[in-house]
Amino acid sequence: MRPVLAACLVLSLLAGTGAEELCEDPPAAPARSIAAPQLSPEERLSPHMPEALRCDACHAIAFQIEEQLRKAEGKMGKKVLSESDYTEVLERSCSKSWESYGVQELNGEKRLTGPGLLRQEPMSVAVTGGPWPGRLSKMCLGYMGEWGEAQIYEAHRRGGDTLRELLCHGEKGPCASGKAGGLAPPKALQNEL
């Protein structure tokens, strides 16, 4: 730091006026402001996942179930899990902490964001916590009741996108064409967790 100050002092003495400008701090970068998504009363207060975000939520749930089942199978040496083991893993998947999920606004449309969902906007504000973890857990438990642990585990064992197809894109799924919020998010990278 001292050599820089000495150089500025020498320049000031040799060049006279105007050399001070060379030694001043560089101009600050312009400030950017990004607004948080504006949530409707339903999005803020309802205990249920808003219809427009159910497809994204389903993909997040399928991702978390897949990750938890893969980890459990990995501990067992990639063997098929027993009924009691996969039931325990699936129950734990639904009651896990969903705190890393939230909502952000992308091109004027609200989208769920978090592990397993493609983040489309690097410069945005996501509102996490609040009602989102409870809503995701409730939806996850609903899938367990609707499909049953055995059918969900079987879909996982078939691999590929079978579980996502079962939960999200089937006739009753929230991403089925013709439903509100039925646009499927782009497939996310598997190592996002």
N, C-alpha and C positions, 0 to 999 in steps of 0.2 A: 504494500500500500504506500509506503514511504517513497519508493522510486516514482510512482505515478504522481504523487503530490509534487515531488521535486521537478519532474518534467513539466507539469502544468505551471509551476512558478517560473521556470526558465523560459517557457514559451511566452508567458505574460510579459516578462521583462524584455525579451527580444522583439516580439511582434507588436507589443503595445496593445492598444484597445482591439477588441474582437477576439483575442486569443482565449478569453474567459469562456466564450461560447463553446470552444472545443473541449474544455475541461468540465463542463456541466454534466449533470446526470442526463441520460437519454430520455426522450419523452416517454411517458407511460403509455402502455397499450390501451386502446379504447376499451371501456368496460362493456361487458355483454350482460344482458338480462334475459333470463328464460323463466317464463311464468309456469307455475305448477298447474296441472290440469284442473279445470273447473268442474267439480263433481255435482251432479244433481242430488236432490234429497234422497232418492232411492239408492244412488251409489254411495252416499255417505252413511245412511241410517238403516237401511234394510238388512236383516240378518241373512238374506238370500243373495246369491250371486246374480247381478243384473244380467238379463237375457243377452245383451250384446257382448258380454265378456265370458259367457259360458263355454264357448268353443276354446278360447285361449286357456281357460281354467281346466278344461278336460285334458288338453295337451300337457299342461303342467302336472296334473295328477298322474297321467299315464307315464310321464317321464320319471316322476318320483317313485312310483310303484316299480317300474323297470329297474331303476337304480338300486332300490332296496332288495329286490329279489336277486339281482346279479351279485350283489355283495354277499348275500346269505349263501347263494350257491357256490360262490368263490371260496368261502370259508369251509364248505363241505367238499371241496375238490371237484366242482362242477357237476356233482351228483344231483339227481332229482330230489327235491325236498319232500319230506313226509308231510301229510296233511296238517299235522299239528304245527310243524315248522313254518310252512307257507302261510297258514292262518295267522300265526303270531306275527310274521313279517308284514303281512298285509294290514293287520290292525295297527301295528306300529307305524306303517307308512301313512295311514290316515291321521294318526294323532301326533305326527311329528311336528316340529316347529315350521310353520310356513311364513315366518317373518321376512324372508328375503323376497317375497312376492308383493307386488303392488300394481298400481295403474299409472300409465303415462299417456300423454296425448301425442299421437303421431299423425301429422297431416290432417289435423282437425278431428281425428277419430281416436277414441280411447281404446287402449289395448293393455292387456295384462302383461307384466314383465317379471322376469325371474329365471332361475335355472330351468333349462329345457325349452325355453321360449326364445326365439331369435330377437335380439335387441336391434331394432331397426334404426334408432336415432341416437347417435352418440352424445349429442348435446341436448338432453331433455331432462326434465325433472320427473322423477317417479315418486308417487305417494305410496309408501310401504307401511306395513303394520296396520293398525286400526282394524277395520272389519274384514280385511282380506284374508288373513290366516284362518279365522273362524269359518268363513264362507268356503274356503278350499277344503278344510277338514270335513265340513258338513257334506259337501258334494262327494268327496272321496268315500265317506261312509255310506252315502246313498248308492254309489256304484256297487259297493260290497253287498248291500241289501238287494239291489236289483239283479245283479248278475251272479252273485255268490263267489266265494273265494276259489272254489274248485275251477269254475269256468274262467275266471280271471287268470289263475295260475296256468291253466292249459293254454290260454292265448299267449301268455308270456313265453311258455316253452316252445310254441310254434315259431317264435322269433319274428324278425322283420318288424313290420308295422301292425302286426296282428292285434296286439292289445289296443293300440290307438284306434284301429278300425272298429273293434268291438265296442269300446267305450264312447268314442267320439263321433264316428262317421256312420254307424249303423242307422237303421230306420228311426230309432228313438234317440240317437245321439245328438248332442247340441251343435255339431258341425254338419249335420245332414243338410243337403242342398234344399233350399226353399225356406229354411228357418232363419229367423233374425240372428245375426252374428254367426251365420253358417259358413263364413269364409275361413278356411283352415289357415293357420299361420304357416309360414314356410318352415320346413323341417329344420330343427335346431341341431347344433353340433352336440354329440354325445358327451364330450369332455367338459361341458360348461359348468358342472356342479362344483 
